Every structure is written in structure tokens, then in C-alpha cells.
Amino acid sequence: MLEVSVRHRLGRFMLDAAFSAPAPALVALFGTSGSGKTSVVNAVAGLLRPDAGRVVLDDEVLFDAARGIDVPAERRRLGYVFQDARLFPHLDVRGNLGYGLRRSRAPARIAFDDVVALLGLEALLARRPRGLSGGERQRVALGRALLAQPRLLLLDEPLASLDAARRDEVLPYLERLRDQWQLPMLYVSHQFDEVLRLATHLVLMEQGSVVAAGSLAEMALHPALGRLAGEAAVGAVLDSTVTAVDGDTGLASITAGSGSLRVPAGGLVPGAPVRLQLLARDVILATEPPHGLSVRNALVGTVTAMQAGSAHSQRVAVDVGGVTVLARVTSLAAAELQLAPGMPVWVLVKAVSLRAAAHGSGGPRP
């Protein structure tokens, strides 16, 4: 468990943030630039001494202003990956990785060869940083942090300096680290697509404060997300399982509450865990069983709540069998359909509008 409660003034900016998160988990700090995300990570790392508060990791107090406890950064056993890789230019990749091992203060639980294999660094070991792409440099920086044997990995916008192609190169390695090694991570980002793909727990920050925190599925439905990520990002996130793949149609069936959805199969296989996003803007509600439509995904549900969204719109929460999805409809449509909590509805969504990606269920620690 990671517990953070810190207060600190930086000029005119006031950081007053508190949250707790389970471990192992990939905890994402999400918010606009200047919301205080990096300051929180630096406080956890020991690079920033808050004016007040506490930081506790696995029952060990790393910082407690009231008790005068401030464990030095080098003794906190944390790995830190910055926006820029910060590799040693005079060392090759093997030398940079070896530095992580040498600075470790803990028994070598994470082995050099395992990190090289995990991050696909075999072909890069003899190369110098100047000969690496941005994505390759970040993978080496990640490997160096892992070899320091951290009990928590801190990642401050590690993909911010990369273009889309390089980001897509690094993301699978972070997923592998999350799923196969289950190493706790605190991940800073202002790109919601990264959070959607990686996070298991989400902390929403705004103007130095935590406005909400919880599982990704819970936070995907939180009203604050629309304000921070934009209304276009709002929608349910489901961690589910592929039940079947139809080679003729190119669609995979995925469990969703008491029903199922069909999505483009891509590389999905039966039995694979999958993360699915149903954007509220793509969901259509019907008050009668649908027929004569090209839409093939229809879930039976019950309206549980309604909330004003952007101008002249409503967010409608629908329970589809233990799972809540959101629909964004105009206020006119809500009035004409007489939508209200307790009302049965059919949730319709096009297969081509669904975003699904393989999502690991975790595995043994190294």
C-alpha cells in the first residue's frame, strides 16, 4: 500500500494532495500540466521535502514532517524514470544497465538477463546512447531503474518526449512489466490514452489537489474526468475476457455484464483478458427492443442515474448486469424518451467504435 498526504508551497502554487493506492498496481496520476503530478512523485522519491504530511510505503514511513522523519532518496529503494532518459553518454547500454545494479542497496531479486529479455535489449548492449532512438533510450532507462531493485517504480511522463511511433514501441514493455512482474508503479501522464492502456488505479489531480481516486473503472465514470480529459474521453472501461473469435466476420465476442459485445478481433484470442472502452458519445439508448438496425451490439440494462453534461446534454448511467456504462444524449432526447432512474433501456453501440486491447491478468514475480 502506498499512502501519500503532502502539503507544500512552491511560489504561488499550493500542493495539497492526499491519496492511497493498493500494491501491486499501476497507479496513474492524471491531470493537466501544472496540476502538481510531478511534485507528488518527487515527494515520494525524496527529491522534494514537503512542508507537511506523510509518505508511507508498505508500512514503512518514508516521510513524516510531524515526527521529523525524512528517509534520504538513495535509501528509499525506489526507481525513477524521467521524461528524458538521462543515460550516461560515455557508457554503452550494458554499462548503463550495470550502473543500476551497482547502486542497488537490496539483494538482486531482478536479474540482468531477465531485464534484457523483458525489454528486448539484447541487440543494443554494445551501443552508445547517441546511437539509440528515443524509444530505445527510454527502454534502457527503464532497465537501469529496474536493476536498482526498486520496490516501487516512479515514471514521470516517460513517453512525453517521444513521437507516436516511439510511444507505441515502449508501451508494450510497460504492459509486460505490469502484467508479468507485478511491480508497483506510480505513473505520471496528461495523455489519457496512455492511462487507459496502462493504469489499474487512477488519481485525478487539478490545481494541486486530488479531486478523485480509485480504480480505473470507477474513475472512468467520474464527472471530473470529463473536465480534465475532455468529454470525448468519457466512457466506461471494462476489464473482461474474450469468449470467442469469428474468423469469417473478423469479430471477437467479449463478456460485458450479463451480455456480450462484438469488437474487431485484431490479435485477440479466446480466453485472453481484454480491456474495453465504451465511449459515452458512441452509445445509443433505446426504450424498445431494437430491430432493423445495422448495429449488432445491444445490451439490456436499467438507468441508474442521470447527470447534466456539457451544454444541452445529459450523461445517463446504465447498469447492464453488474457493469455500468455511460451514454451521452441531448437533453431533448432525454426528455422525449422520458429517461429516468429505474427505466429499462437497450444500450446500442457499433462494433467498429469500440476500443479493445489485450490486457494481462498478472503473473509471478521474478
N, C-alpha and C positions, 0 to 999 in steps of 0.2 A: 504494500500500500504506500502511495505517495501522498503526503499531506502538505499543502502549501498555504500559508497565510502570511502575506507580506505587505507592508506599507512603506513607501519610500517616495520622497520628493526629489524630482530631477528638474531644477529650474521651476518653471510654471506648471510642469506636468506632475500629477499626483498618481502614483501607482498604489492601488488598494485592492489587492486580488486575493481570493481565497478559493480553494477547491481541493477535493481529494479524489483519487482515482485508484482503481484496483491494479494489481500487478499479478501476472504479466499482462500488459495491454499496450497498444499503441495509442497514446493519449495525444490528440492534436489540439494545439492552441490555435484557434482561428479567429481572425478579425482583420479589420482594415489596417493599413500601415499606420504606425503611431499609436496603436491601441495598448501597447505595453507587453506584447508577447515576448520579445527578446529580453526585456528587463526581468521578466519572471524566470526565464531559462537561466539567465546569468545569476540570479539569486539562488537558484537550485544548484548551479555549478560552483558557487563560491566566488564568482568573479564580481559580484555586486553585494555589498553588505547593506541590507535594508535598515531603515531607521527603526523598524519594529516588526515583530512577527516571529513565525517559526517555520522551519522546513524539516520534515521527518520522512525518512525512507526506511521501510521495513523495521519500524520501531526504533531506529537509531536517529537521534536528534542531530541534525547537521547544523542547524542554526536555531538559536533561541535568544532573542535580544534581551528578554527579561532576566534570563539566567546567565547571560554573558557567554553563551556557547557559540562558537563560530569555527567549525572544523575547516582547516585550510583546504583549498581547492584540490591540491595534489593528494590529499588523504581521503577524499570523498569517494574514490573509486568510481568515477563517472567518465564516460566517453563523450567527446564533444565534436560534432561535425559542423563546420561553419558554412556560410554561403559560398565562400571561395575555399578551395581545397587546402591551401596553406601547406603544401608539401615542401620538403627541403630540396631545393633545386640541384644541390651538389650530390645528392644520393639518388640511386636508381630506385625502382619500385620495391625491390627486395629490401634495400636499406631503409626506405621509409616505413615499410611494414615492420621491420625489425626494431625500429625505434619504439613502436607501440609495445612490443614485448619487453623491451629493456626498461621502460618506465613503469611497468606494472608492479604494484605492491601486493598482488594476490597470486595464489597458485595458478598455474596455467591451465585453466579449465577449457579455454578456447584455443585450439591448436592452429599453428601457422598454416599447415596444409589444408585444414578444414576451411579456413577463411579464404585462401587462394581458390579453392574449388567452389565455394559458395558464391564468390563474387566474379568468377571467371577471369582470374588474373594471371593464369599460367603463362600466356604468351607475352605478358607485359613485364615480367620480373626484371629483365635486364635493361629496360628502357628508362630514360630520364623523364622527369615531369614535362619538360618543354616539348617532348615528342608525343605527348598524350592528348587526346581530345578532352573537352570539358567533362563529358560523362565518364571517361576513363579516370580522370584525376579525382572526381568525386568518389568513384568506387574504391580507389586506393586510399583516400582519406577515411572512408568508412571502414576499410580493412584495418587501417592503423588504429582507429578508435576501438575496434573490436578486440584487437590483440593486446590492448591495455587492460583486458579482463574486467570490463565495467559491469556493475550490477544494474546500471541504468544508462541508456544511450540518449544523449541530447542532440537534436538535429535542428539547427536554426536556418530555416529556408534553404535546405541543402540543394534544391533544384532551381532556385531563383535566377541564377546566372546562366542557366542552360536554355538553349532553344528547344522547341517542341520535340524534335527528333532525339536530342540527347536526354531530355526528361524521360521519354518513353524507353530509352535504353537503361536508365537507372531504376525506374520504378519496379520492374520485376525483381530486382535484387533486394529491394526493401521489403517487398511482399514475401520473398523467400525467407528473409531474416525474421520477419514477424511470425510466419507460419511454422517454419521448421525448427527454429531455435527458441521461440517464445521469449526473447529478451525484451524486458520492459523498455519502452521508448517514449520520450517526450518530443513531439514533432511540431515545429512552428511553420505555419503557412498562411498565406492570404489567398491561395488558389483553392477553391472548393473542390475542383475535380481531383486534386491530389488527396484531400481529406476524404472524399467519398471513396476513393480506391483503397486507402491505407488504414484509416482510423478504426479503432474499436470503441474508443471513448472520445468525446468531444467537449472542449471547453470554449465557450463563446466569449470573446472579450471585446469591450468597447470603452474607449476613453479611460483606460487604466483600470477598469473593473471587470470582474467576471459577471456576465449577465445571466448565464445558464451553464450547466454542466451535467453530463450524463452519457448514456450510451449513444452511439451514432444514430441508432434507430429512433431514440427519443428526441434527440436534438434536431433531426431532420424534419420533425413536425413542429418544432418550437417557433413561435411567432418572431422571435428575434433573428432567426436565420434569414428571413426574407429581407430584413433591414440591412444585414451585414453582407450577404452573398447576392442579393438581388432576387426579386420574385421568380425569375426564371429558374433558379436553383432549388426552389422549394418543392418538396415531394417526399413520399415515403421511401425508406431504404429497407429492403428485406434481405436478410441472410437466409438462404434457402438451399434446396437441393435439386439437381437435375433428375427428373424421373424417367425421361425418355428423349431420344433424338430421332427425328424422322428424316432420313437421307433424301427422300423424294421431295419433301417440301422445304428442306433446309431449316426447319424449326425445331427448337428444343422445348420440352414441357418442364415447367418449374412449379413446385408447390408454392401456393400463396394463400395462407389462411386455410379455409375449408375448401378452396377451389384450386385451380391451376391456371397458369399463363403460358402462352407460347411466345417465344422470342427467337430472333435469329440465332442459329446454333453456333456459328463461328467455330471455335475449337472446343466447345463444351462436349462432355461425355456423360453418359448415365452414371448417377451416383456421386458426381462431383459437387462439392459445395460451391455456391454461387452467390454473389451479391447483386441485387437487382434494384434499380432506381425507377420509381414511377413518378414522373414529374406531374405536379398538380395541374399544370397547363395542358397536359396531354390526356387527362382523364375526363371522360364524358359520363354524365349521370342520366339514367332513365328511370321513370317511375312505373314502367311496364316492361314485361319480358321483351327483349329486343328480337326483331326478325326482319329479314330483308335488308341486312346491312353487310358491308364488306368487312366490318370489324369482327374479328373472331374471338377476342378476349372479352369475356363477360363474367364478372364475379357478383354473386348475390351478397348484399350487405344491408346494414342498418345505419342511418345517420345518427351519429353520437354527439356532434357539436357543430356549431356554425359561428364564424367569426368574420368580422369585416376585414377585407384585404386591402388592396390598393383601391383607388377611386372607382366607385360603382361596381365593386366585385365582392364576392364572398368566398371564404375558404370553408369548405364543407368536409368534415371528418367522417369517414365511413368505416365501420367495423365489418370486415369480410371474413369473420370466423377466427377471432383472436388476433388479427392483424389490422392495424389502422392505416388507411390510405387517405390522401387528401385530393380534393378536386377544387379547382378554381373556376367559379362560374360567375356570370354577371349578376348583379343584384336584380335585374329584370327577370332573368331566367329563374333565380331562386324564388322570386315572388310568384311567377306564373306557375311553377311546378309545386308551389306551396311546401317547399322543403323545410323540414323541422326535425329536431331530435326525436328518435323513435320511429321514423318513417322508413319503410323498406325501399331500397333502390337497387338498381343494377349498375355496376361500375364497368364501363367500357373503355378499352384502350387498344390502340393499334399495336400490332406486334413490332412493326418497324420503328416505333417511337420509344420502345423500351431499351434501357441500357443495362446490360448484364455482363459481368466479368467473373471469371473463376476466382474463388476466394477460399484460401486454405483454412482448414479447421484446426491447425496447430499440429505439433509433433513433439518428439522427445527433445529435451535439451541436449546440447553437445556434451 
